[in-house]
Amino acid sequence: MSSAGPRQRTVPQRTCVACRAEQGKRTLIRIVRTPEGRVMVDVSGKANGRGAYLHPLRPCWVKALKGATIKNALKISPALDDIEALRAFGMTLPAEESETV
């Protein structure tokens, strides 16, 4: 006996390294440590390398870039220009979550 509808796909859950809140993978932004040792934003979510996830909110990016959060999550000390590029990207994000209904 089969059920009436198509099978529901589970949404992979990831944890924001800044605020430690768990959310669906597609709603978070991935930062990746490339095999060459660079750290960058992975817009596709599929780049090779060790990844860490952040909410698309400025406070999470500020918190993650302030301390050793990125260093610990990616197990690398990012280059200063990589940190500045991440900081510039984070400043383009909204300061708080907007309610869309």
Beta strands, then each sheet from edge to edge (+ up, - down):
strand 1: 13-15
strand 2: 22-24
strand 3: 29-33
strand 4: 39-42
strand 5: 50-54
sheet 1: 1+ 2-
sheet 2: 4+ 3- 5+
end
